Structures are given as structure tokens and as C-alpha cells.
Amino acid sequence: MQVPDVPSYEEFFGLIDNELDDEEFDPDEKDEKIRKIIAIALSLLQEFYLLHKYDNEYYISSEVFQEELKEFNEFLKENLITLFNKYFEEVVDELNVKYDLPAGVVLPSVDIESVINSGVDSVTDTLYADLKNKADFYKDVAITTGTFSLHANFRRAIKKLTGVITNNAMYSAHIIDRDFLSFVYGQEALFQWRVTGINTCAWCYEMEAIGAMPLSWFPVDHPNGRCWLEPVNPDEYSDKYKDIKGW
């Protein structure tokens, strides 16, 4: 779940605010491939934080800092596009092995740059808005109950960036899986939504109760969802798939 765009009291003021520890930049992600992406992204965010951790409210509200954040935003997007390309290659390779398909037969329909650009923009836009509003508040009110710091706002950015990477990676993996299912079983093949019964929500049970529907009808599962789509006739394959297999 994404962090809400409205910051909490602690995230805005950071009055009860300790130094950001290194471990706060360490990802807690079960999927090893996604964890590596998060680890690199958070290390870049940490470098930017360390560069500005002692900046005062006047510098943070300046156009100079805004330009620096814009440059960091572009740098982060470039790195994440490279990392996501590698991630997608691994997902595709695993599916090629699963369905015994030659490389390049199924071309995923994920627009990597759009996925990354929108997600990273949301993180850096939120970070800038938080810091700018807080800096303006400190300048205008001359608050004396706490020292201006960036710690709390960067904690929020850590959570938000982690969520963006995790959700986009899992969503994209679902889309890639759909592309393979469509190729293997055909666009007209019927599927059923299956649940594990472990922490399954009411929405997923409703999907299962609907019964057989074309693949394109079903929405994508939750980012951390455990449900899957099962073909109604698993032994009936598309003509394209049978041609590749030589059947």
C-alpha cells in the first residue's frame, strides 16, 4: 500500500526526530529481485539525503535546492529504468523456461519508462512539497520548539519509494504473465480466478465466484496478492503455441 500523500504530524514537523540510521535505507522485501532494486534506489536516496541533511530552511526553500532535486529525480529514473529492464528480462526468461518457449517469442507489453517516470515523479514531488511547506512554515513562524531537519520527510520518501518500486514491479510482472498466458492458451481461452484462502480478501472471493471468463476480463491482482488465474481447459493451447512446439 502506498504512503498517503497527506503527511502525518511527525512526517511534517519531525519535532521528535532522531538521525536517520543506515538500516532505515535497507529494504525489507521477500522477493530477492525486487529487494535488490529497492536497495540500490534507497542507496541513491541516502546519498542525496546525506548531501543535504544539514541544510537549513532557507536553502531548502530556495530555487537552487529545487533544481538539485530535479536533477536527482532524473538520475534516479535513469537508474531505475536500467534496473527494471534487468528485472523484466529475468521475469521473461523464467516464463520462457516455464512454457518451453524460445527467447523473443513473447514480447511483454509493459511500458517501462512510463511505469518508472510516473512513480519516481510522485516520490520526488511529494518530498519537495513536504520540505518546501515545512521550510516556509519555519521561516514564517520562527518556530522554537524544535530544530528544522529533513529526517522525518526523508523517512516518508523511503516508504513511498519502496512502495512505488514494489507495486510497480509486481504489477508489471502480472502484466508480463498475462502476455504469456494469452500466447500459450489464446486470447479467447477461458480462465478462472483462484484464491489460496490465506488472508484472502472479499474482493478476491468475489472474483473466484464469477467463474469462467476471458483472460482480458479479469483485473490485475493486488501487488502482494496470492491469487492466480487458472485456464479452464489447460490442455487446449493456441495455434501459435502449438506451432512453436511443433505439435
Phi, psi and omega in degrees: 000136180288151174289135180302151180288338178274118183288151174286171178303315181293322181292329181278305185276317182062032184291322173262086197220114177266172175299148175286123179276156180301323183294341177290343176266003178269129182285147174244080188228131184286322180287115187297321181295317179290323181299322180296318179298313180298318182300316180291316180298318180290330176293324176292319177296322179296318178299318179294320178297313181298329179291332187240005188299335181257006179294144179269177184297332181287322178288318182297328180273002183276162177290335179297313179295321179301319178292322178297320179292324177297317179296318177297321179301314180293320179297317180295319179296318179300315180293319182290325177298318177297315181294319180291324176301317178295319179298315181295323178300318180292319178297316180295317180300319180296321179287325176299320178293317182301316183259007178055054181246143175294151178299140176088358180288313178257123180255111182302147184264014182282131175268094188300313184297319179295319180299313183287313185301313182293321181292313181291321177303320181295325179291309184289326176296318179294317179299315180295315180299317178300310184292320180295314179297319180293317179297317178297321179297315180295322180292317185286321187264343183053052185298140183240001182273001179191162179266134179298128179209162183260358189304305185298322182289326176287330173300317178297320179294323177300311180296318183291317179294319177300316179296318179299314181295312181299310183295317181291323179295314181291320178299315181296322178296322176298317181296317179298318178299320178297321179300320179290317179300320180295321180289316186289316186256348179096151184292337182266359182294147180264143180230161175234140177282127180242138179247157179272336184085000179258111182052038181276133183275167181297325180299318181291323175296325177295321178298318180294323183290341182293326179091205187287130178213159175299152183305318184294343182287326189283135173289166179283142180295166175304154179307321179254022184292150179254001182283164179212163177258130183244127179294139180294320178241084187295345180262004178255116186247163179288158178297324180296319180293317180294326177295317179298321182281346180078029181270000000 
